[in-house]
Amino acid sequence: MKNTIKILAASLTLSMLSSCASGPNAQTGTVLGALGGAAVGGIIGNQSGRGLEGAAIGAAAGGIGGNMIGNAQDQRNAQRYQQQQPYYGQPQPYYGQPRY
């Protein structure tokens, strides 16, 4: 029973992480979130005598959370980049010059 739950959790984690966003901030967020989650999960799990399981659960949760935050930053950066790009289909205004 114990091994079945571990295998199910591992396969669920891998399937969720395989479909994550792949922007630069999302990738960085995934790695940093997984490292931080593993550290915190290991500390909390150690208090109950299951440090390795706590670290694995913390790494999975931290990786998913970090990916979501990084993906949101990537989307915000893409929006800002698109807003800065000029649209060349319309005439540009002439500031300070009269139009005849």
SEFIZA-3560 file (N, C-alpha, C; in Angstrom, 3 decimals):
REM SEFIZA-3560
<numar><xx>0.820</xx><yy>-1.187</yy><zz>0.000</zz><atom>N</atom></numar>
<numar><xx>0.000</xx><yy>0.000</yy><zz>0.000</zz><atom>CA</atom></numar>
<numar><xx>0.869</xx><yy>1.259</yy><zz>0.000</zz><atom>C</atom></numar>
<numar><xx>1.942</xx><yy>1.239</yy><zz>0.794</zz><atom>N</atom></numar>
<numar><xx>2.819</xx><yy>2.387</yy><zz>0.893</zz><atom>CA</atom></numar>
<numar><xx>3.517</xx><yy>2.670</yy><zz>-0.439</zz><atom>C</atom></numar>
<numar><xx>3.992</xx><yy>1.604</yy><zz>-1.095</zz><atom>N</atom></numar>
<numar><xx>4.671</xx><yy>1.766</yy><zz>-2.371</zz><atom>CA</atom></numar>
<numar><xx>3.717</xx><yy>2.243</yy><zz>-3.453</zz><atom>C</atom></numar>
<numar><xx>2.488</xx><yy>1.795</yy><zz>-3.395</zz><atom>N</atom></numar>
<numar><xx>1.500</xx><yy>2.217</yy><zz>-4.390</zz><atom>CA</atom></numar>
<numar><xx>1.244</xx><yy>3.712</yy><zz>-4.291</zz><atom>C</atom></numar>
<numar><xx>1.152</xx><yy>4.223</yy><zz>-3.098</zz><atom>N</atom></numar>
<numar><xx>0.911</xx><yy>5.656</yy><zz>-2.905</zz><atom>CA</atom></numar>
<numar><xx>2.117</xx><yy>6.459</yy><zz>-3.382</zz><atom>C</atom></numar>
<numar><xx>3.324</xx><yy>5.969</yy><zz>-3.104</zz><atom>N</atom></numar>
<numar><xx>4.526</xx><yy>6.670</yy><zz>-3.548</zz><atom>CA</atom></numar>
<numar><xx>4.621</xx><yy>6.690</yy><zz>-5.069</zz><atom>C</atom></numar>
<numar><xx>4.330</xx><yy>5.577</yy><zz>-5.692</zz><atom>N</atom></numar>
<numar><xx>4.390</xx><yy>5.503</yy><zz>-7.155</zz><atom>CA</atom></numar>
<numar><xx>3.330</xx><yy>6.411</yy><zz>-7.766</zz><atom>C</atom></numar>
<numar><xx>2.144</xx><yy>6.412</yy><zz>-7.198</zz><atom>N</atom></numar>
<numar><xx>1.071</xx><yy>7.264</yy><zz>-7.697</zz><atom>CA</atom></numar>
<numar><xx>1.432</xx><yy>8.738</yy><zz>-7.539</zz><atom>C</atom></numar>
<numar><xx>1.996</xx><yy>9.111</yy><zz>-6.411</zz><atom>N</atom></numar>
<numar><xx>2.390</xx><yy>10.507</yy><zz>-6.191</zz><atom>CA</atom></numar>
<numar><xx>3.505</xx><yy>10.919</yy><zz>-7.144</zz><atom>C</atom></numar>
<numar><xx>4.469</xx><yy>10.047</yy><zz>-7.356</zz><atom>N</atom></numar>
<numar><xx>5.569</xx><yy>10.365</yy><zz>-8.266</zz><atom>CA</atom></numar>
<numar><xx>5.078</xx><yy>10.520</yy><zz>-9.705</zz><atom>C</atom></numar>
<numar><xx>4.200</xx><yy>9.627</yy><zz>-10.144</zz><atom>N</atom></numar>
<numar><xx>3.699</xx><yy>9.720</yy><zz>-11.515</zz><atom>CA</atom></numar>
<numar><xx>2.809</xx><yy>10.947</yy><zz>-11.698</zz><atom>C</atom></numar>
<numar><xx>2.037</xx><yy>11.286</yy><zz>-10.679</zz><atom>N</atom></numar>
<numar><xx>1.206</xx><yy>12.485</yy><zz>-10.750</zz><atom>CA</atom></numar>
<numar><xx>2.069</xx><yy>13.735</yy><zz>-10.820</zz><atom>C</atom></numar>
<numar><xx>3.115</xx><yy>13.778</yy><zz>-10.032</zz><atom>N</atom></numar>
<numar><xx>4.024</xx><yy>14.925</yy><zz>-10.045</zz><atom>CA</atom></numar>
<numar><xx>4.710</xx><yy>15.064</yy><zz>-11.391</zz><atom>C</atom></numar>
<numar><xx>5.193</xx><yy>13.974</yy><zz>-11.939</zz><atom>N</atom></numar>
<numar><xx>5.866</xx><yy>14.029</yy><zz>-13.237</zz><atom>CA</atom></numar>
<numar><xx>4.914</xx><yy>14.445</yy><zz>-14.346</zz><atom>C</atom></numar>
<numar><xx>3.689</xx><yy>13.975</yy><zz>-14.298</zz><atom>N</atom></numar>
<numar><xx>2.742</xx><yy>14.356</yy><zz>-15.345</zz><atom>CA</atom></numar>
<numar><xx>2.363</xx><yy>15.826</yy><zz>-15.234</zz><atom>C</atom></numar>
<numar><xx>2.297</xx><yy>16.348</yy><zz>-14.024</zz><atom>N</atom></numar>
<numar><xx>1.962</xx><yy>17.763</yy><zz>-13.861</zz><atom>CA</atom></numar>
<numar><xx>3.125</xx><yy>18.646</yy><zz>-14.276</zz><atom>C</atom></numar>
<numar><xx>4.335</xx><yy>18.258</yy><zz>-13.978</zz><atom>N</atom></numar>
<numar><xx>5.496</xx><yy>19.074</yy><zz>-14.316</zz><atom>CA</atom></numar>
<numar><xx>5.842</xx><yy>18.993</yy><zz>-15.792</zz><atom>C</atom></numar>
<numar><xx>5.431</xx><yy>17.957</yy><zz>-16.475</zz><atom>N</atom></numar>
<numar><xx>5.759</xx><yy>17.842</yy><zz>-17.889</zz><atom>CA</atom></numar>
<numar><xx>4.941</xx><yy>18.790</yy><zz>-18.742</zz><atom>C</atom></numar>
<numar><xx>3.823</xx><yy>19.278</yy><zz>-18.254</zz><atom>N</atom></numar>
<numar><xx>2.991</xx><yy>20.178</yy><zz>-19.041</zz><atom>CA</atom></numar>
<numar><xx>3.091</xx><yy>21.615</yy><zz>-18.559</zz><atom>C</atom></numar>
<numar><xx>4.138</xx><yy>21.943</yy><zz>-17.854</zz><atom>N</atom></numar>
<numar><xx>4.290</xx><yy>23.297</yy><zz>-17.315</zz><atom>CA</atom></numar>
<numar><xx>4.761</xx><yy>24.257</yy><zz>-18.397</zz><atom>C</atom></numar>
<numar><xx>4.598</xx><yy>25.529</yy><zz>-18.111</zz><atom>N</atom></numar>
<numar><xx>5.060</xx><yy>26.561</yy><zz>-19.015</zz><atom>CA</atom></numar>
<numar><xx>6.585</xx><yy>26.534</yy><zz>-19.078</zz><atom>C</atom></numar>
<numar><xx>7.121</xx><yy>27.073</yy><zz>-20.171</zz><atom>N</atom></numar>
<numar><xx>8.564</xx><yy>26.932</yy><zz>-20.355</zz><atom>CA</atom></numar>
<numar><xx>9.279</xx><yy>28.255</yy><zz>-20.585</zz><atom>C</atom></numar>
<numar><xx>8.754</xx><yy>29.352</yy><zz>-20.085</zz><atom>N</atom></numar>
<numar><xx>9.451</xx><yy>30.628</yy><zz>-20.200</zz><atom>CA</atom></numar>
<numar><xx>10.633</xx><yy>30.673</yy><zz>-19.256</zz><atom>C</atom></numar>
<numar><xx>11.487</xx><yy>31.673</yy><zz>-19.403</zz><atom>N</atom></numar>
<numar><xx>12.685</xx><yy>31.734</yy><zz>-18.548</zz><atom>CA</atom></numar>
<numar><xx>12.351</xx><yy>31.910</yy><zz>-17.067</zz><atom>C</atom></numar>
<numar><xx>11.369</xx><yy>32.745</yy><zz>-16.756</zz><atom>N</atom></numar>
<numar><xx>11.000</xx><yy>32.925</yy><zz>-15.352</zz><atom>CA</atom></numar>
<numar><xx>10.289</xx><yy>31.693</yy><zz>-14.806</zz><atom>C</atom></numar>
<numar><xx>9.529</xx><yy>31.008</yy><zz>-15.650</zz><atom>N</atom></numar>
<numar><xx>8.835</xx><yy>29.794</yy><zz>-15.211</zz><atom>CA</atom></numar>
<numar><xx>9.839</xx><yy>28.695</yy><zz>-14.881</zz><atom>C</atom></numar>
<numar><xx>10.874</xx><yy>28.569</yy><zz>-15.692</zz><atom>N</atom></numar>
<numar><xx>11.880</xx><yy>27.546</yy><zz>-15.430</zz><atom>CA</atom></numar>
<numar><xx>12.658</xx><yy>27.861</yy><zz>-14.156</zz><atom>C</atom></numar>
<numar><xx>13.033</xx><yy>29.117</yy><zz>-13.997</zz><atom>N</atom></numar>
<numar><xx>13.757</xx><yy>29.517</yy><zz>-12.794</zz><atom>CA</atom></numar>
<numar><xx>12.882</xx><yy>29.340</yy><zz>-11.563</zz><atom>C</atom></numar>
<numar><xx>11.616</xx><yy>29.727</yy><zz>-11.679</zz><atom>N</atom></numar>
<numar><xx>10.689</xx><yy>29.578</yy><zz>-10.559</zz><atom>CA</atom></numar>
<numar><xx>10.482</xx><yy>28.134</yy><zz>-10.170</zz><atom>C</atom></numar>
<numar><xx>10.441</xx><yy>27.244</yy><zz>-11.151</zz><atom>N</atom></numar>
<numar><xx>10.271</xx><yy>25.822</yy><zz>-10.863</zz><atom>CA</atom></numar>
<numar><xx>11.448</xx><yy>25.283</yy><zz>-10.068</zz><atom>C</atom></numar>
<numar><xx>12.641</xx><yy>25.616</yy><zz>-10.512</zz><atom>N</atom></numar>
<numar><xx>13.840</xx><yy>25.109</yy><zz>-9.830</zz><atom>CA</atom></numar>
<numar><xx>13.951</xx><yy>25.675</yy><zz>-8.417</zz><atom>C</atom></numar>
<numar><xx>13.794</xx><yy>26.992</yy><zz>-8.296</zz><atom>N</atom></numar>
<numar><xx>13.922</xx><yy>27.608</yy><zz>-6.971</zz><atom>CA</atom></numar>
<numar><xx>12.795</xx><yy>27.177</yy><zz>-6.043</zz><atom>C</atom></numar>
<numar><xx>11.583</xx><yy>27.047</yy><zz>-6.585</zz><atom>N</atom></numar>
<numar><xx>10.466</xx><yy>26.584</yy><zz>-5.765</zz><atom>CA</atom></numar>
<numar><xx>10.659</xx><yy>25.157</yy><zz>-5.293</zz><atom>C</atom></numar>
<numar><xx>11.183</xx><yy>24.303</yy><zz>-6.168</zz><atom>N</atom></numar>
<numar><xx>11.412</xx><yy>22.907</yy><zz>-5.783</zz><atom>CA</atom></numar>
<numar><xx>12.504</xx><yy>22.800</yy><zz>-4.719</zz><atom>C</atom></numar>
<numar><xx>13.564</xx><yy>23.586</yy><zz>-4.865</zz><atom>N</atom></numar>
<numar><xx>14.629</xx><yy>23.559</yy><zz>-3.861</zz><atom>CA</atom></numar>
<numar><xx>14.142</xx><yy>24.076</yy><zz>-2.512</zz><atom>C</atom></numar>
<numar><xx>13.436</xx><yy>25.189</yy><zz>-2.549</zz><atom>N</atom></numar>
<numar><xx>12.908</xx><yy>25.741</yy><zz>-1.296</zz><atom>CA</atom></numar>
<numar><xx>11.874</xx><yy>24.835</yy><zz>-0.660</zz><atom>C</atom></numar>
<numar><xx>11.005</xx><yy>24.254</yy><zz>-1.492</zz><atom>N</atom></numar>
<numar><xx>9.990</xx><yy>23.337</yy><zz>-0.974</zz><atom>CA</atom></numar>
<numar><xx>10.596</xx><yy>22.078</yy><zz>-0.389</zz><atom>C</atom></numar>
<numar><xx>11.656</xx><yy>21.578</yy><zz>-1.020</zz><atom>N</atom></numar>
<numar><xx>12.323</xx><yy>20.388</yy><zz>-0.492</zz><atom>CA</atom></numar>
<numar><xx>12.968</xx><yy>20.679</yy><zz>0.851</zz><atom>C</atom></numar>
<numar><xx>13.562</xx><yy>21.855</yy><zz>0.970</zz><atom>N</atom></numar>
<numar><xx>14.190</xx><yy>22.212</yy><zz>2.247</zz><atom>CA</atom></numar>
<numar><xx>13.153</xx><yy>22.344</yy><zz>3.361</zz><atom>C</atom></numar>
<numar><xx>12.094</xx><yy>23.078</yy><zz>3.089</zz><atom>N</atom></numar>
<numar><xx>11.057</xx><yy>23.276</yy><zz>4.103</zz><atom>CA</atom></numar>
<numar><xx>10.339</xx><yy>21.965</yy><zz>4.401</zz><atom>C</atom></numar>
<numar><xx>10.035</xx><yy>21.196</yy><zz>3.344</zz><atom>N</atom></numar>
<numar><xx>9.376</xx><yy>19.904</yy><zz>3.546</zz><atom>CA</atom></numar>
<numar><xx>10.235</xx><yy>18.929</yy><zz>4.313</zz><atom>C</atom></numar>
<numar><xx>11.560</xx><yy>18.960</yy><zz>4.070</zz><atom>N</atom></numar>
<numar><xx>12.463</xx><yy>18.097</yy><zz>4.816</zz><atom>CA</atom></numar>
<numar><xx>12.526</xx><yy>18.454</yy><zz>6.283</zz><atom>C</atom></numar>
<numar><xx>12.508</xx><yy>19.744</yy><zz>6.577</zz><atom>N</atom></numar>
<numar><xx>12.527</xx><yy>20.183</yy><zz>7.975</zz><atom>CA</atom></numar>
<numar><xx>11.236</xx><yy>19.789</yy><zz>8.680</zz><atom>C</atom></numar>
<numar><xx>10.118</xx><yy>20.052</yy><zz>8.020</zz><atom>N</atom></numar>
<numar><xx>8.829</xx><yy>19.707</yy><zz>8.632</zz><atom>CA</atom></numar>
<numar><xx>8.680</xx><yy>18.191</yy><zz>8.745</zz><atom>C</atom></numar>
<numar><xx>9.077</xx><yy>17.470</yy><zz>7.694</zz><atom>N</atom></numar>
<numar><xx>8.981</xx><yy>16.013</yy><zz>7.724</zz><atom>CA</atom></numar>
<numar><xx>9.881</xx><yy>15.380</yy><zz>8.761</zz><atom>C</atom></numar>
<numar><xx>11.015</xx><yy>16.007</yy><zz>9.019</zz><atom>N</atom></numar>
<numar><xx>11.939</xx><yy>15.487</yy><zz>10.015</zz><atom>CA</atom></numar>
<numar><xx>11.323</xx><yy>15.539</yy><zz>11.412</zz><atom>C</atom></numar>
<numar><xx>10.478</xx><yy>16.503</yy><zz>11.653</zz><atom>N</atom></numar>
<numar><xx>9.822</xx><yy>16.618</yy><zz>12.954</zz><atom>CA</atom></numar>
<numar><xx>8.888</xx><yy>15.442</yy><zz>13.216</zz><atom>C</atom></numar>
<numar><xx>8.346</xx><yy>14.869</yy><zz>12.148</zz><atom>N</atom></numar>
<numar><xx>7.453</xx><yy>13.722</yy><zz>12.309</zz><atom>CA</atom></numar>
<numar><xx>8.147</xx><yy>12.401</yy><zz>12.008</zz><atom>C</atom></numar>
<numar><xx>9.444</xx><yy>12.435</yy><zz>11.744</zz><atom>N</atom></numar>
<numar><xx>10.194</xx><yy>11.213</yy><zz>11.493</zz><atom>CA</atom></numar>
<numar><xx>10.146</xx><yy>10.752</yy><zz>10.046</zz><atom>C</atom></numar>
<numar><xx>9.670</xx><yy>11.576</yy><zz>9.135</zz><atom>N</atom></numar>
<numar><xx>9.583</xx><yy>11.219</yy><zz>7.713</zz><atom>CA</atom></numar>
<numar><xx>10.169</xx><yy>12.349</yy><zz>6.872</zz><atom>C</atom></numar>
<numar><xx>11.443</xx><yy>12.566</yy><zz>7.033</zz><atom>N</atom></numar>
<numar><xx>12.110</xx><yy>13.678</yy><zz>6.363</zz><atom>CA</atom></numar>
<numar><xx>12.141</xx><yy>13.549</yy><zz>4.853</zz><atom>C</atom></numar>
<numar><xx>12.403</xx><yy>12.343</yy><zz>4.352</zz><atom>N</atom></numar>
<numar><xx>12.490</xx><yy>12.144</yy><zz>2.911</zz><atom>CA</atom></numar>
<numar><xx>11.145</xx><yy>12.340</yy><zz>2.231</zz><atom>C</atom></numar>
<numar><xx>10.089</xx><yy>11.819</yy><zz>2.828</zz><atom>N</atom></numar>
<numar><xx>8.755</xx><yy>12.001</yy><zz>2.254</zz><atom>CA</atom></numar>
<numar><xx>8.354</xx><yy>13.471</yy><zz>2.291</zz><atom>C</atom></numar>
<numar><xx>8.675</xx><yy>14.143</yy><zz>3.379</zz><atom>N</atom></numar>
<numar><xx>8.374</xx><yy>15.566</yy><zz>3.482</zz><atom>CA</atom></numar>
<numar><xx>9.112</xx><yy>16.377</yy><zz>2.439</zz><atom>C</atom></numar>
<numar><xx>10.372</xx><yy>16.016</yy><zz>2.198</zz><atom>N</atom></numar>
<numar><xx>11.153</xx><yy>16.722</yy><zz>1.188</zz><atom>CA</atom></numar>
<numar><xx>10.585</xx><yy>16.499</yy><zz>-0.205</zz><atom>C</atom></numar>
<numar><xx>10.144</xx><yy>15.280</yy><zz>-0.495</zz><atom>N</atom></numar>
<numar><xx>9.575</xx><yy>14.986</yy><zz>-1.816</zz><atom>CA</atom></numar>
<numar><xx>8.269</xx><yy>15.741</yy><zz>-2.033</zz><atom>C</atom></numar>
<numar><xx>7.419</xx><yy>15.744</yy><zz>-1.036</zz><atom>N</atom></numar>
<numar><xx>6.146</xx><yy>16.458</yy><zz>-1.156</zz><atom>CA</atom></numar>
<numar><xx>6.398</xx><yy>17.961</yy><zz>-1.249</zz><atom>C</atom></numar>
<numar><xx>7.318</xx><yy>18.468</yy><zz>-0.437</zz><atom>N</atom></numar>
<numar><xx>7.651</xx><yy>19.893</yy><zz>-0.485</zz><atom>CA</atom></numar>
<numar><xx>8.250</xx><yy>20.303</yy><zz>-1.819</zz><atom>C</atom></numar>
<numar><xx>9.092</xx><yy>19.454</yy><zz>-2.396</zz><atom>N</atom></numar>
<numar><xx>9.688</xx><yy>19.762</yy><zz>-3.701</zz><atom>CA</atom></numar>
<numar><xx>8.625</xx><yy>19.810</yy><zz>-4.784</zz><atom>C</atom></numar>
<numar><xx>7.690</xx><yy>18.882</yy><zz>-4.749</zz><atom>N</atom></numar>
<numar><xx>6.620</xx><yy>18.870</yy><zz>-5.755</zz><atom>CA</atom></numar>
<numar><xx>5.745</xx><yy>20.109</yy><zz>-5.622</zz><atom>C</atom></numar>
<numar><xx>5.335</xx><yy>20.422</yy><zz>-4.406</zz><atom>N</atom></numar>
<numar><xx>4.470</xx><yy>21.587</yy><zz>-4.196</zz><atom>CA</atom></numar>
<numar><xx>5.209</xx><yy>22.886</yy><zz>-4.507</zz><atom>C</atom></numar>
<numar><xx>6.456</xx><yy>22.994</yy><zz>-4.089</zz><atom>N</atom></numar>
<numar><xx>7.234</xx><yy>24.193</yy><zz>-4.371</zz><atom>CA</atom></numar>
<numar><xx>7.518</xx><yy>24.368</yy><zz>-5.850</zz><atom>C</atom></numar>
<numar><xx>7.783</xx><yy>23.274</yy><zz>-6.556</zz><atom>N</atom></numar>
<numar><xx>8.024</xx><yy>23.351</yy><zz>-7.989</zz><atom>CA</atom></numar>
<numar><xx>6.801</xx><yy>23.812</yy><zz>-8.752</zz><atom>C</atom></numar>
<numar><xx>5.654</xx><yy>23.301</yy><zz>-8.373</zz><atom>N</atom></numar>
<numar><xx>4.413</xx><yy>23.712</yy><zz>-9.040</zz><atom>CA</atom></numar>
<numar><xx>4.104</xx><yy>25.173</yy><zz>-8.744</zz><atom>C</atom></numar>
<numar><xx>4.232</xx><yy>25.555</yy><zz>-7.487</zz><atom>N</atom></numar>
<numar><xx>3.985</xx><yy>26.950</yy><zz>-7.125</zz><atom>CA</atom></numar>
<numar><xx>4.963</xx><yy>27.909</yy><zz>-7.788</zz><atom>C</atom></numar>
<numar><xx>6.233</xx><yy>27.551</yy><zz>-7.813</zz><atom>N</atom></numar>
<numar><xx>7.241</xx><yy>28.386</yy><zz>-8.462</zz><atom>CA</atom></numar>
<numar><xx>7.010</xx><yy>28.513</yy><zz>-9.948</zz><atom>C</atom></numar>
<numar><xx>6.564</xx><yy>27.443</yy><zz>-10.577</zz><atom>N</atom></numar>
<numar><xx>6.269</xx><yy>27.484</yy><zz>-12.003</zz><atom>CA</atom></numar>
<numar><xx>5.096</xx><yy>28.401</yy><zz>-12.288</zz><atom>C</atom></numar>
<numar><xx>4.076</xx><yy>28.352</yy><zz>-11.456</zz><atom>N</atom></numar>
<numar><xx>2.907</xx><yy>29.203</yy><zz>-11.666</zz><atom>CA</atom></numar>
<numar><xx>3.278</xx><yy>30.681</yy><zz>-11.509</zz><atom>C</atom></numar>
<numar><xx>4.080</xx><yy>31.000</yy><zz>-10.521</zz><atom>N</atom></numar>
<numar><xx>4.491</xx><yy>32.388</yy><zz>-10.314</zz><atom>CA</atom></numar>
<numar><xx>5.390</xx><yy>32.859</yy><zz>-11.463</zz><atom>C</atom></numar>
<numar><xx>6.340</xx><yy>32.025</yy><zz>-11.866</zz><atom>N</atom></numar>
<numar><xx>7.224</xx><yy>32.379</yy><zz>-12.975</zz><atom>CA</atom></numar>
<numar><xx>6.481</xx><yy>32.534</yy><zz>-14.282</zz><atom>C</atom></numar>
<numar><xx>5.484</xx><yy>31.693</yy><zz>-14.524</zz><atom>N</atom></numar>
<numar><xx>4.685</xx><yy>31.800</yy><zz>-15.742</zz><atom>CA</atom></numar>
<numar><xx>3.894</xx><yy>33.100</yy><zz>-15.745</zz><atom>C</atom></numar>
<numar><xx>3.373</xx><yy>33.500</yy><zz>-14.598</zz><atom>N</atom></numar>
<numar><xx>2.646</xx><yy>34.768</yy><zz>-14.521</zz><atom>CA</atom></numar>
<numar><xx>3.585</xx><yy>35.937</yy><zz>-14.846</zz><atom>C</atom></numar>
<numar><xx>4.828</xx><yy>35.871</yy><zz>-14.369</zz><atom>N</atom></numar>
<numar><xx>5.795</xx><yy>36.923</yy><zz>-14.687</zz><atom>CA</atom></numar>
<numar><xx>6.119</xx><yy>36.934</yy><zz>-16.179</zz><atom>C</atom></numar>
<numar><xx>6.257</xx><yy>35.758</yy><zz>-16.781</zz><atom>N</atom></numar>
<numar><xx>6.515</xx><yy>35.687</yy><zz>-18.221</zz><atom>CA</atom></numar>
<numar><xx>5.371</xx><yy>36.293</yy><zz>-19.024</zz><atom>C</atom></numar>
<numar><xx>4.150</xx><yy>36.008</yy><zz>-18.628</zz><atom>N</atom></numar>
<numar><xx>2.999</xx><yy>36.567</yy><zz>-19.341</zz><atom>CA</atom></numar>
<numar><xx>2.941</xx><yy>38.083</yy><zz>-19.185</zz><atom>C</atom></numar>
<numar><xx>3.239</xx><yy>38.582</yy><zz>-18.000</zz><atom>N</atom></numar>
<numar><xx>3.241</xx><yy>40.024</yy><zz>-17.763</zz><atom>CA</atom></numar>
<numar><xx>4.338</xx><yy>40.695</yy><zz>-18.593</zz><atom>C</atom></numar>
<numar><xx>5.507</xx><yy>40.072</yy><zz>-18.672</zz><atom>N</atom></numar>
<numar><xx>6.594</xx><yy>40.622</yy><zz>-19.485</zz><atom>CA</atom></numar>
<numar><xx>6.229</xx><yy>40.617</yy><zz>-20.968</zz><atom>C</atom></numar>
<numar><xx>5.548</xx><yy>39.582</yy><zz>-21.427</zz><atom>N</atom></numar>
<numar><xx>5.132</xx><yy>39.519</yy><zz>-22.828</zz><atom>CA</atom></numar>
<numar><xx>4.117</xx><yy>40.610</yy><zz>-23.137</zz><atom>C</atom></numar>
<numar><xx>3.208</xx><yy>40.872</yy><zz>-22.218</zz><atom>N</atom></numar>
<numar><xx>2.235</xx><yy>41.946</yy><zz>-22.417</zz><atom>CA</atom></numar>
<numar><xx>2.935</xx><yy>43.299</yy><zz>-22.513</zz><atom>C</atom></numar>
<numar><xx>3.884</xx><yy>43.542</yy><zz>-21.631</zz><atom>N</atom></numar>
<numar><xx>4.614</xx><yy>44.813</yy><zz>-21.657</zz><atom>CA</atom></numar>
<numar><xx>5.400</xx><yy>44.961</yy><zz>-22.948</zz><atom>C</atom></numar>
<numar><xx>5.990</xx><yy>43.892</yy><zz>-23.419</zz><atom>N</atom></numar>
<numar><xx>6.760</xx><yy>43.938</yy><zz>-24.649</zz><atom>CA</atom></numar>
<numar><xx>5.854</xx><yy>44.246</yy><zz>-25.830</zz><atom>C</atom></numar>
<numar><xx>4.686</xx><yy>43.638</yy><zz>-25.867</zz><atom>N</atom></numar>
<numar><xx>3.760</xx><yy>43.878</yy><zz>-26.975</zz><atom>CA</atom></numar>
<numar><xx>3.211</xx><yy>45.294</yy><zz>-26.948</zz><atom>C</atom></numar>
<numar><xx>3.044</xx><yy>45.865</yy><zz>-25.775</zz><atom>N</atom></numar>
<numar><xx>2.544</xx><yy>47.232</yy><zz>-25.687</zz><atom>CA</atom></numar>
<numar><xx>3.588</xx><yy>48.246</yy><zz>-26.135</zz><atom>C</atom></numar>
<numar><xx>4.857</xx><yy>47.917</yy><zz>-26.039</zz><atom>N</atom></numar>
<numar><xx>5.910</xx><yy>48.834</yy><zz>-26.434</zz><atom>CA</atom></numar>
<numar><xx>6.158</xx><yy>48.831</yy><zz>-27.935</zz><atom>C</atom></numar>
<numar><xx>5.759</xx><yy>47.798</yy><zz>-28.623</zz><atom>N</atom></numar>
<numar><xx>6.019</xx><yy>47.689</yy><zz>-30.043</zz><atom>CA</atom></numar>
<numar><xx>5.107</xx><yy>48.653</yy><zz>-30.811</zz><atom>C</atom></numar>
<numar><xx>5.681</xx><yy>49.491</yy><zz>-31.684</zz><atom>N</atom></numar>
<numar><xx>4.833</xx><yy>50.407</yy><zz>-32.457</zz><atom>CA</atom></numar>
<numar><xx>4.088</xx><yy>49.651</yy><zz>-33.550</zz><atom>C</atom></numar>
<numar><xx>2.925</xx><yy>50.164</yy><zz>-33.848</zz><atom>N</atom></numar>
<numar><xx>2.132</xx><yy>49.587</yy><zz>-34.934</zz><atom>CA</atom></numar>
<numar><xx>2.412</xx><yy>50.410</yy><zz>-36.178</zz><atom>C</atom></numar>
<numar><xx>2.997</xx><yy>49.781</yy><zz>-37.183</zz><atom>N</atom></numar>
<numar><xx>3.447</xx><yy>50.516</yy><zz>-38.353</zz><atom>CA</atom></numar>
<numar><xx>2.357</xx><yy>50.706</yy><zz>-39.400</zz><atom>C</atom></numar>
<numar><xx>1.153</xx><yy>50.248</yy><zz>-39.148</zz><atom>N</atom></numar>
<numar><xx>0.081</xx><yy>50.401</yy><zz>-40.126</zz><atom>CA</atom></numar>
<numar><xx>-0.588</xx><yy>51.761</yy><zz>-40.074</zz><atom>C</atom></numar>
<numar><xx>-0.358</xx><yy>52.559</yy><zz>-39.038</zz><atom>N</atom></numar>
<numar><xx>-0.979</xx><yy>53.863</yy><zz>-38.911</zz><atom>CA</atom></numar>
<numar><xx>0.097</xx><yy>54.939</yy><zz>-38.946</zz><atom>C</atom></numar>
<numar><xx>-0.262</xx><yy>56.129</yy><zz>-39.414</zz><atom>N</atom></numar>
<numar><xx>0.754</xx><yy>57.196</yy><zz>-39.473</zz><atom>CA</atom></numar>
<numar><xx>1.174</xx><yy>57.622</yy><zz>-38.081</zz><atom>C</atom></numar>
<numar><xx>2.440</xx><yy>57.968</yy><zz>-37.965</zz><atom>N</atom></numar>
<numar><xx>2.978</xx><yy>58.426</yy><zz>-36.704</zz><atom>CA</atom></numar>
<numar><xx>2.652</xx><yy>59.909</yy><zz>-36.535</zz><atom>C</atom></numar>
<numar><xx>2.338</xx><yy>60.334</yy><zz>-35.312</zz><atom>N</atom></numar>
<numar><xx>2.045</xx><yy>61.762</yy><zz>-35.112</zz><atom>CA</atom></numar>
<numar><xx>3.308</xx><yy>62.602</yy><zz>-35.231</zz><atom>C</atom></numar>
<numar><xx>3.109</xx><yy>63.834</yy><zz>-35.713</zz><atom>N</atom></numar>
<numar><xx>4.237</xx><yy>64.759</yy><zz>-35.839</zz><atom>CA</atom></numar>
<numar><xx>4.102</xx><yy>65.773</yy><zz>-34.718</zz><atom>C</atom></numar>
<numar><xx>4.869</xx><yy>65.615</yy><zz>-33.672</zz><atom>N</atom></numar>
<numar><xx>4.805</xx><yy>66.509</yy><zz>-32.541</zz><atom>CA</atom></numar>
<numar><xx>5.600</xx><yy>67.782</yy><zz>-32.848</zz><atom>C</atom></numar>
<numar><xx>4.984</xx><yy>68.917</yy><zz>-32.591</zz><atom>N</atom></numar>
<numar><xx>5.664</xx><yy>70.184</yy><zz>-32.768</zz><atom>CA</atom></numar>
<numar><xx>5.672</xx><yy>70.678</yy><zz>-34.198</zz><atom>C</atom></numar>
<numar><xx>5.140</xx><yy>69.937</yy><zz>-35.119</zz><atom>N</atom></numar>
<numar><xx>5.105</xx><yy>70.365</yy><zz>-36.509</zz><atom>CA</atom></numar>
<numar><xx>3.656</xx><yy>70.461</yy><zz>-36.953</zz><atom>C</atom></numar>
<numar><xx>3.318</xx><yy>71.528</yy><zz>-37.622</zz><atom>N</atom></numar>
<numar><xx>1.927</xx><yy>71.646</yy><zz>-38.090</zz><atom>CA</atom></numar>
<numar><xx>1.660</xx><yy>70.677</yy><zz>-39.240</zz><atom>C</atom></numar>
<numar><xx>0.470</xx><yy>70.169</yy><zz>-39.273</zz><atom>N</atom></numar>
<numar><xx>0.081</xx><yy>69.268</yy><zz>-40.368</zz><atom>CA</atom></numar>
<numar><xx>-0.806</xx><yy>70.043</yy><zz>-41.320</zz><atom>C</atom></numar>
<numar><xx>-0.469</xx><yy>70.024</yy><zz>-42.606</zz><atom>N</atom></numar>
<numar><xx>-1.243</xx><yy>70.762</yy><zz>-43.616</zz><atom>CA</atom></numar>
<numar><xx>-1.995</xx><yy>69.811</yy><zz>-44.474</zz><atom>C</atom></numar>
//
